[in-house]
Amino acid sequence: MAMKNTDSRIALLIVIVASMLLLAGCTGTPQPVVKPGTGNGTIGNGSDNGGGTVVNDSTDVALKGCQEMTDINDMDNCYFQESLSKGDSAMCGRITNMNIRDDCFYSQALKDTKLCSQITSEMKRDTCLLLAAQTKNSSAYCNAIENETLKAECLGKTNAPCAGIDDLSNKTLCRALDKNDVTRCTDSPAPNDCMLQYAIQRNDFAACSVITNSAYGYACKAIVSSDWSYCANPEITVSRDLCYELYAFNKNDANACASTTKEFYINDCYQTMAERKKDATLCKSLYTEPARNDCYTKMALLLQDVSVCKNVLTIMNRDGCVIAVAKATANPGDCASAENDYQRLYVCCLQISTNPDYTSRLSAQGCRNINFDDSCQANCFYNVAVAQNNTALCGEIAPTASNQYMINECNKIGKTAAPPADDGYLYNSIG
């Protein structure tokens, strides 16, 4: 409750200052001060102009417009608006009206917290310093606050262990752990998750009783006690499945996935655990063939292992998996695992060996791994030679009649301005 009252008072101060910013032009009363730029009548001659800030001359049209105004209040508001529009705190120093000048520095202090010290009003300056302390998460600003109550609140906020956490869910959990009070999780956007993580991190079985959600409550007890039999207690099937899934995720135990019964939870549980454990064998337990195929493809990409694709059913899906992995790794040699001839050569090997999206990642060893088509290998060596400006690789192109044109072009690398084909494709001799 004390924290909420503190936040309310701070919010009230901010609202008051914001209102002053909006009404400054209407309510600000000109002070009996001399127009900036004394002596020769020149404004901004590099001297202190009354606002404590040294400014330089400017040829800016808008600034000249402010300087030419005859009414001091209009001039001050003009400088204020120019400061806001240009983000230039130097404009604030030209303002003669104390209230408007304070509002001007306050508006710029949100970007440059050092400007809080330029504010003459104690209330505005203290509020500015409080915001600076929260923005920078530094108690150093708090010490300059004159109001003792506000200073204490400032120090309490910036010295708190959770002050630097921006995410509200994480901040709430941090506060709950810091105060050893699981009930603080009720302030979280995801209170069930917060309470569950609190109990797990504190190994506090009793804290699980605070959770009202059946799935989370029993999952909490199961996880803290390392006994997933608690998940058999919820009356609703989906709650039981969610409980088992939460146990599997938090204990990193895929065995709990076997107790789920609904398709969604079966697939989600095994897929997630396969990725976390980097274990493609878990994909076989997914509920449907499409889900299993998708799981194997994701794992092949994650592991960068084309051999995982052999578990995918149907040639089309298997080849799709192989091509995805080969392109992800820029390894045309992996294309050999594709079963369809057209897919293996044109969609996989030649795409990787000639398309600029992949050629920058090609390696000479990757070209050597191509053992099923001379033309694709020749294109691969040619593009690696271009990328590395290395004509030595030209000697690795198979010396066949169909490759002779490419060998000739390869040996010109470094002697010509650019490769002969705009798109880098030289497999015109493929028949």
C-alpha positions in Angstrom: 0.0 0.0 0.0 2.9 2.3 0.8 4.3 1.8 -2.7 1.0 2.6 -4.3 0.7 5.8 -2.2 4.2 6.8 -3.2 3.4 6.2 -6.9 0.2 8.3 -6.5 2.1 11.2 -5.1 4.8 11.1 -7.8 2.1 10.8 -10.5 0.3 13.9 -9.0 3.6 15.9 -9.1 4.1 15.0 -12.7 0.5 15.9 -13.6 0.9 19.3 -11.9 4.2 20.0 -13.8 2.7 18.8 -17.1 -0.3 21.2 -16.5 2.2 24.0 -16.0 3.9 23.2 -19.2 0.6 23.4 -21.1 -0.5 26.6 -19.5 2.8 28.4 -19.3 2.1 30.6 -22.3 -1.2 31.7 -20.8 -0.5 32.0 -17.1 3.1 33.0 -17.1 3.5 36.6 -15.9 6.4 38.5 -17.4 9.0 39.3 -14.8 10.4 42.8 -14.5 13.7 41.9 -16.2 15.7 43.4 -19.0 15.3 42.1 -22.5 18.2 39.6 -23.3 21.3 41.0 -24.9 22.3 44.1 -22.9 24.8 46.7 -23.9 24.6 47.1 -27.6 21.1 45.6 -28.0 22.4 42.5 -29.7 20.7 39.2 -28.6 22.9 36.1 -28.2 26.3 37.7 -28.4 28.0 34.7 -26.6 27.4 36.2 -23.1 25.2 35.0 -20.2 21.7 36.1 -21.2 20.0 35.8 -17.8 19.1 32.2 -17.9 22.5 30.9 -16.8 23.2 29.4 -20.2 25.7 30.7 -22.7 24.4 30.7 -26.3 25.8 31.6 -29.7 24.4 33.7 -32.5 22.3 31.9 -35.1 21.1 32.8 -38.6 18.0 30.6 -38.2 15.0 32.3 -39.6 12.7 31.2 -36.8 15.1 32.4 -34.2 15.3 35.8 -35.9 11.6 35.8 -35.8 11.6 35.4 -32.1 14.2 38.2 -31.6 12.2 40.7 -33.7 9.1 40.3 -31.4 8.4 43.5 -29.4 6.4 41.8 -26.6 8.6 40.0 -24.1 6.0 37.4 -23.2 5.5 36.6 -26.9 9.3 36.4 -27.4 9.7 34.0 -24.4 7.0 31.7 -25.7 8.5 31.8 -29.1 11.9 30.6 -27.7 10.0 27.9 -25.7 8.3 26.6 -28.9 11.6 26.7 -30.8 13.3 24.7 -28.0 10.5 22.1 -28.2 10.5 21.8 -31.9 14.3 21.7 -32.3 15.2 20.0 -29.0 17.6 22.9 -28.3 18.1 23.7 -24.6 20.1 26.8 -25.5 16.8 28.4 -26.5 15.6 28.1 -22.9 18.5 30.3 -21.7 17.1 33.2 -23.8 13.8 33.2 -21.9 13.4 36.0 -19.4 10.2 34.8 -17.6 11.2 32.5 -14.8 8.2 30.2 -15.0 8.4 29.7 -18.8 12.2 29.2 -18.5 11.8 26.5 -15.9 9.2 24.8 -18.0 11.5 25.0 -21.0 14.5 23.4 -19.1 12.1 20.8 -17.6 10.9 19.7 -21.1 14.5 19.3 -22.3 15.7 17.6 -19.1 13.9 14.5 -20.2 16.7 14.1 -22.8 19.5 15.8 -20.8 19.0 15.2 -17.1 21.8 17.7 -16.2 19.4 20.5 -17.1 17.3 19.8 -14.0 19.9 22.0 -12.1 18.9 25.0 -14.3 15.3 24.9 -12.9 14.7 27.6 -10.2 11.4 26.3 -8.9 12.0 23.8 -6.1 9.0 21.7 -6.8 9.7 21.5 -10.6 13.4 20.8 -9.9 12.7 18.1 -7.4 10.2 16.4 -9.8 12.8 16.7 -12.6 15.5 15.1 -10.4 13.1 12.3 -9.4 12.4 11.5 -13.1 16.1 11.7 -13.9 16.9 9.2 -11.0 14.3 6.8 -12.3 15.4 7.2 -15.9 19.1 6.7 -15.1 18.4 4.3 -12.2 20.9 6.3 -10.2 20.4 7.5 -6.6 22.9 10.3 -7.2 20.1 12.5 -8.5 18.0 11.8 -5.4 20.6 13.5 -3.1 20.0 16.8 -4.9 16.2 16.7 -4.1 15.4 19.3 -1.4 12.0 17.8 -0.3 13.0 15.2 2.3 9.9 13.0 1.7 10.4 13.0 -2.1 14.1 12.3 -1.6 13.4 9.3 0.6 11.0 7.9 -2.0 13.5 8.5 -4.7 16.2 6.7 -2.8 13.9 3.8 -2.1 13.0 3.4 -5.8 16.5 3.7 -7.2 18.2 1.5 -4.6 15.7 -1.3 -5.0 17.2 -4.4 -6.5 14.5 -4.5 -9.1 14.7 -0.9 -10.2 16.6 -1.7 -13.4 14.1 -4.2 -14.7 11.7 -2.7 -17.4 9.5 -5.7 -18.1 6.6 -5.6 -15.7 6.2 -9.3 -15.3 9.9 -9.8 -14.5 9.9 -6.7 -12.2 6.9 -8.1 -10.3 8.5 -11.5 -9.8 11.7 -9.8 -8.7 9.8 -7.7 -6.1 8.0 -10.8 -4.8 11.3 -12.7 -4.5 13.0 -9.7 -2.9 10.3 -9.4 -0.3 9.7 -13.1 0.1 6.1 -12.5 -0.6 4.3 -14.5 -3.3 1.2 -12.4 -3.0 3.0 -9.5 -4.7 2.6 -11.6 -7.9 -1.1 -10.5 -8.0 0.2 -7.2 -9.5 1.8 -9.1 -12.4 0.2 -9.2 -15.9 0.6 -13.0 -15.6 0.1 -13.7 -11.9 -0.1 -17.5 -12.3 3.3 -17.6 -14.1 4.7 -15.3 -11.5 3.5 -17.4 -8.5 4.7 -20.6 -10.2 8.2 -19.2 -10.8 8.3 -17.8 -7.3 7.5 -21.2 -5.8 10.1 -22.9 -8.0 12.9 -20.4 -7.3 12.1 -20.4 -3.6 11.4 -24.2 -3.6 8.3 -23.2 -1.6 5.6 -25.9 -1.7 3.3 -23.8 0.4 3.4 -20.9 -2.1 1.7 -23.2 -4.6 -1.5 -23.1 -2.5 -1.9 -19.3 -3.4 -2.3 -20.2 -7.1 -6.0 -20.4 -7.9 -5.6 -21.8 -11.4 -6.0 -25.6 -11.2 -3.4 -26.4 -13.9 -0.8 -24.0 -12.5 -1.5 -24.9 -8.9 -1.0 -28.6 -9.4 1.9 -28.1 -11.8 3.6 -26.0 -9.1 3.2 -28.8 -6.5 4.4 -31.3 -9.0 7.5 -29.3 -10.0 8.5 -28.3 -6.4 8.1 -31.9 -5.2 9.5 -33.5 -8.5 6.4 -35.7 -8.7 4.2 -35.2 -11.7 1.5 -37.4 -10.3 0.0 -34.2 -8.9 -1.0 -33.4 -12.5 -3.6 -36.2 -12.4 -5.7 -34.2 -10.0 -7.3 -31.4 -12.2 -10.9 -32.4 -13.2 -10.6 -30.9 -16.7 -8.6 -32.8 -19.3 -6.9 -29.7 -20.8 -5.9 -28.6 -17.3 -4.2 -31.9 -16.7 -2.5 -31.7 -20.1 -1.3 -28.2 -19.3 0.0 -29.3 -16.0 2.0 -32.1 -17.5 3.4 -29.7 -20.1 4.4 -27.2 -17.5 6.1 -29.9 -15.6 8.0 -31.1 -18.7 9.1 -27.5 -19.5 10.2 -26.5 -16.0 11.9 -29.8 -15.2 13.3 -30.3 -18.7 11.7 -33.8 -18.6 10.2 -34.9 -21.9 8.9 -38.1 -20.3 6.0 -36.0 -18.8 4.8 -35.3 -22.4 3.7 -38.9 -22.6 0.9 -38.2 -20.2 -0.7 -35.5 -22.3 -3.8 -36.6 -24.2 -5.0 -33.8 -26.5 -3.4 -33.3 -29.9 -2.3 -29.7 -29.3 -0.5 -30.4 -26.0 1.1 -33.6 -27.3 2.5 -31.8 -30.3 3.5 -28.7 -28.4 5.1 -30.6 -25.6 7.2 -32.9 -27.7 8.1 -30.3 -30.3 9.3 -27.9 -27.6 11.3 -30.5 -25.7 12.9 -31.8 -29.0 14.1 -28.2 -29.7 15.3 -27.7 -26.1 17.1 -31.0 -25.9 18.2 -30.9 -29.5 16.9 -34.4 -29.8 15.2 -35.2 -33.1 14.1 -38.6 -31.9 11.3 -37.0 -29.9 9.6 -35.9 -33.1 8.3 -39.5 -33.6 5.9 -39.0 -30.7 4.0 -36.1 -32.2 0.3 -36.8 -32.8 0.0 -36.5 -36.6 2.2 -37.1 -39.7 2.3 -33.5 -40.8 3.3 -32.5 -37.3 6.0 -35.1 -37.2 7.3 -34.0 -40.7 7.4 -30.4 -39.5 9.2 -31.4 -36.3 11.9 -33.3 -38.2 12.4 -30.5 -40.7 12.8 -27.9 -37.9 15.2 -30.2 -36.1 17.2 -30.8 -39.2 17.6 -27.0 -39.6 18.3 -26.5 -35.9 21.0 -29.2 -35.9 22.1 -28.3 -39.5 22.0 -32.1 -40.2 20.5 -33.2 -43.5 20.4 -36.8 -42.3 17.5 -36.0 -40.0 15.4 -35.4 -43.1 15.3 -39.1 -43.9 12.7 -39.5 -41.1 10.3 -37.2 -43.1 7.5 -39.2 -44.9 6.8 -38.7 -48.7 9.5 -37.8 -51.2 8.2 -34.2 -51.7 8.4 -33.4 -48.0 11.7 -35.2 -47.6 13.3 -33.3 -50.5 11.8 -30.0 -49.1 13.6 -30.8 -45.8 16.9 -31.5 -47.6 16.8 -28.4 -49.7 16.0 -26.2 -46.7 19.0 -27.5 -44.8 21.3 -27.3 -47.8 20.3 -23.7 -48.4 20.5 -22.8 -44.7 24.1 -24.1 -44.6 25.0 -23.1 -48.2 26.3 -26.6 -48.7 25.4 -27.8 -52.2 26.9 -31.2 -51.4 23.9 -31.9 -49.1 21.6 -31.7 -52.2 22.7 -35.3 -53.0 20.2 -36.5 -50.5 17.3 -35.1 -52.6 15.6 -37.9 -54.4 13.9 -36.1 -57.2 16.4 -35.3 -60.0 15.1 -31.9 -60.9 14.8 -30.9 -57.3 18.3 -32.1 -56.5 20.0 -30.3 -59.4 18.0 -27.2 -60.3 16.2 -26.3 -57.1 18.9 -27.3 -54.8 22.5 -27.5 -56.2 22.5 -24.9 -58.9 20.4 -22.5 -56.8 23.0 -22.6 -54.0 26.0 -22.7 -56.4 24.9 -19.7 -58.5 22.4 -17.6 -56.6 24.0 -14.5 -55.0 21.9 -15.2 -51.9 24.1 -18.2 -51.2 27.3 -17.8 -53.2 28.8 -15.4 -50.6 28.7 -18.2 -48.1 30.0 -21.0 -50.4 33.3 -22.7 -49.6 35.7 -24.6 -51.7 35.1 -27.7 -49.6 31.4 -27.4 -50.1 32.1 -27.5 -53.9 34.2 -30.6 -53.4 31.3 -32.3 -51.7 29.3 -32.2 -54.9 29.7 -35.6 -56.3 26.6 -36.0 -58.5 26.9 -33.3 -61.2 30.0 -31.8 -62.9 28.2 -28.7 -64.1 26.9 -27.8 -60.6 30.3 -28.3 -59.2 31.9 -26.2 -61.9 29.5 -23.3 -61.1 30.3 -23.7 -57.5 34.1 -23.5 -57.9 33.7 -20.6 -60.4 31.7 -18.5 -57.9 33.9 -19.3 -55.0 36.9 -18.3 -57.1 35.2 -15.0 -58.0 34.3 -14.3 -54.3 37.9 -15.1 -53.2 39.6 -13.7 -56.3 41.4 -17.1 -56.4 42.1 -18.5 -59.8 43.8 -21.5 -58.3 40.3 -22.9 -57.7 39.7 -22.9 -61.5 42.0 -25.9 -61.7 39.5 -27.9 -59.7 36.8 -27.5 -62.3 36.4 -30.9 -64.1 38.1 -30.4 -67.6 35.2 -31.6 -69.7 34.1 -30.1 -73.0 31.0 -28.6 -71.5 33.0 -26.9 -68.7 35.7 -25.4 -71.0 33.9 -22.1 -71.4 33.6 -21.8 -67.6 37.3 -22.7 -67.1 38.3 -20.0 -69.5 36.1 -17.4 -67.8 37.4 -18.5 -64.4 41.0 -18.0 -65.4 40.1 -14.4 -66.4 39.2 -13.5 -62.8 41.2 -10.5 -61.7 41.9 -9.5 -65.3 38.4 -8.5 -66.2 36.0 -5.9 -64.7 33.3 -8.4 -63.8 32.1 -12.0 -64.4 30.7 -12.5 -67.9 27.1 -13.1 -66.9 25.1 -10.4 -65.1 23.3 -12.9 -62.8 26.3 -15.1 -62.2 24.7 -18.1 -64.0 27.1 -19.9 -66.4 25.4 -23.3 -66.7 24.3 -22.7 -70.3 26.0 -25.9 -71.4 23.9 -28.1 -69.2 21.8 -30.5 -71.4 
